[in-house]
Amino acid sequence: MNMFWSRRVLALAVAMSFVAILPARAADAVTADDTAKFLAGMMPAADSPLTPLTRDPSWQRHARFFDTAFAQLEARQLAKIRAWSDTNLAAPKPTMFYMFSGPDFLYANAFYPKASTYVLSALEPPGSVPDLTKLPRGGVGAALYNVERSLSSILSFSFFITKQMKADLHAGQISGTLPILYVFLARSGKTIKSVSPVAIDDQGAAHLGNENPGPNAARGARIIFAGSDGAEKTLYYFSTDLSNSGVKASGFLKFCSTLAPGNSLIKSASYLLHSGNFTTVRDYILANSATIVQDDSGIPLAYYSPKKWRFFPFGRYAGPIGEFPGRYQESYAELFRRAQPMDFGIGYRWRSHESNLLLSVRLPDDGSGAGEATSSTDAPPPPPRPRKPRPPAPVQPQQRGGFFFWR
């Protein structure tokens, strides 16, 4: 009997010791939220395995750099954009669409902070973020520097340098858009709850994890996060071709339709929606958006039906920069002659006194069933010939810190 009780006591002691070490073992796991904070130059949880790495001089320099850069960006643009949004976007839809976005959650959240689902899409691959504690010696410092390079233009001008970003997002062990999304979520005050790979089949159905979506799937990431109020939201990022042939081959727009109608943001989009090769996505945005916030690189004014939309121009239309000749819109210039002032810069004309922003609000359906001004089967109208006064001389691309900027 004594031996029996001794065994019971021993078994209970072993069980209790196992339970006691469970929290320690759980703390050994590197969470996506801790990784995001670490990459963003913010302290992870005290018991995170990443916390000892914050004593490295390279991380401390990185943290100081991002503290300064994001504080300046907050004062110069983001706070002003949120104030503009609060004043001008009274009743946003739950879904926010941002085509040609790259990993730009920062401005998606600034313009539409009340959205509960964000859908971002571009060509850049989602990539991956490894366990940073397992990088080779010196690997963390190199990874942090790569993140800084990837963000240099958007922190300065409000958009990514496409060619530079493609190189940066393929370099090193941290790659793709995911690490950039992590940084923007953390610096926007969000807590990441979970991250999952996601793919869309040709019927628009989403497949998580290792599910087989079939050929021509649009692949990306789904991030569940929460703000300061604790309410959970969803961010989708998809790497997909938005040209006519690309969207025809994928189910991306069908997936978007499960979340429509939404609000759309188009910024620094290389004037692709002026082209006949992007008519399908252009028409989709027009048909499935309650509001569209864009600079002049978005949808040309000629494609909006004045019977369907009301326009609110802000800032100054100075014409496209020299990298995009032939995209001047006389109708846009006429509209912006009665524009309201704007106290922040956005788009390729990133200086505040040169920037333009157009808020287009869909009018209530009158039941006529009339479509937009054109459809995807129509040939795009040729760029209008500017009448006097001619567009101003283009401002040449600036160079700062070795980075030219387009996109």
Helices and strands as residue ranges (DSSP letters): H 2-27, H 32-39, G 51-55, H 57-73, I 74-78, H 79-88, E 95-99, H 105-111, E 117-122, G 132-134, H 139-157, H 162-168, H 178-187, E 191-200, E 206-208, E 218-226, E 232-239, H 244-249, H 252-257, E 262-266, G 272-274, G 276-278, H 279-288, E 289-294, G 301-303, E 309-315, H 330-335, G 336-338, E 356-362
